[in-house]
Amino acid sequence: MITNRTFTMIKPDAVKNGHTGAILEKITAAGFRIVAMKKTQLSRLDAEAFYSVHNERPFFGELVSFMSSGPIVAAILEKENAVDDFRTLIGATNPADAAEGTIRKLYATSIGENAVHGSDSNENAAIEGAFHFAGRELF
């Protein structure tokens, strides 16, 4: 399933540190169109459900606690080759390994608090977007 949409979340660390506007500017400057967006906060149960694919990993509890610790900004983005282009824009999970100018290099503080989430496949983009948005919220 190839689509021109991907899903992102600006994570609690970046929201708390005041980077939401700068991150959204980088996203739109890279040619992405925002088709849905909202500021919200994940409950612990929401975070557990969203990240259930990692529930056997040793970092799962820490991830859930972090992702439910404060507000996030969830968005569905549209652009040709959206998933791959967005993964390039955000950079490596570890900001120390991220390329210069990427969102994580600029705004992440650690591998765990890495500023943004980006879907890793077209299939996951559809699943993750549907987790956060109803069809009537897409523009």
N, C-alpha and C positions, 0 to 999 in steps of 0.2 A: 504494500500500500504506500504509494508515494503521494505526498501532499505538499502544499506550499505553506503549511502552518507548523508552528512549534509552540511549545509552552515554556514559560519562564516564571520564576518567583524571585523577587528581590527579597533576600532573606532578612531575618530580624537584625542581624549585625549591621547591615548596610542601611536599613531603615533607621535604626537607632542612631547611627553615625551621620545621618543627614545626607546620604548619597543617592537617594531615590531620584531626584531631578537630574543629576549628572548621569546616572546610569540610563535613565529613559532617553536623555539627549544622545548618548552614544548609540543606543539601539535605533532611534529614528534616523540619526545621521548615517548609519550603516544601511539604510534603505528598507528597514522593516516598517510595516504598517501595523499599528496596534488595533486589533479587531475586537478585543475585550480586555478590560482591566478593572481591578478593584483592590482596595486596601482592606485587609481582613486579618484575623488572627486565628491560627489553627488551634483547636483544642488538642489535648494530648491524644485523644482517640482519633481525631482527624489526622494528626501527624503519624500515628501508628498505622493507620489505614493507607495513607499516601505512600509511606516508605515501607510497606509490608514486604516488598521484594528483598529488603535487607534485614528482616527480622531475626535471622540466624547469625548475623554478623556481630562481632564484638562491640562495634560502635553504635549499634541500634539504639540503645537506651539514651546515650548521650545525644545522638541525632534528634530523637523525638523530643527530648527536653529542650534542646536548643531551638528547634523549629516551632515549638509551642511557647517560647519564652517572650515573644513580642509580636507586633504587627508585621505582616508581609505585604508585598504588592504582587498579586498574581496577574499574569497577562497572557493572552494568546497573540502571537505575532505572525504576520504573513509576509512572505517574500519567496521568490523562486529559490529552491534549494534551502529552505528555511532551517531545517534541523542542522545540517552541516555548517552552513554559514554562521548560525548562531553559536554553535560549539566553538568555532574558530574565534568569534568575537569575544566570548567569555574567557577563553584560555583554559589552561590546565587546572585541575582540581586544586593542586597545591600552588598557591600564588607564587612561591619561590621558583617554580618551574614554568610559570605562565610567561608567554611572550610579552614583550614591551607593548604598552598601549592597550592590552586586553583589559576587560572589566575586572577580572580577578587580580591582575597585576596592579591595577590602580586602586582598587577598593577592598580587596579581601585582606584579612589579617592573619589567617591561618588555614590549614587544610580543612579544619572543621567549620570555621566561620569564614566561608569563602564567597560571601556577598550575593551570589546568584545561583539559581538552579536553571539548568537547561535540559530539555528532553534529549535523550540519547538515540532515539529512533523515531521514525514516522509513526509507528504503532504506539509507542509510549506517549508521543505528543498528543495523539487523539485521546488516549486514556486519561492522561493527566489534565488536559484541557477540560474534558467532560467531568472530571472530579470537582473542578472549581466553578464551572460555568454551565448554565442551562443554555439551550439553543437560542432562546429569546434575548440572551445577553451578548450575542455575537453580532458585530457590525462590520 
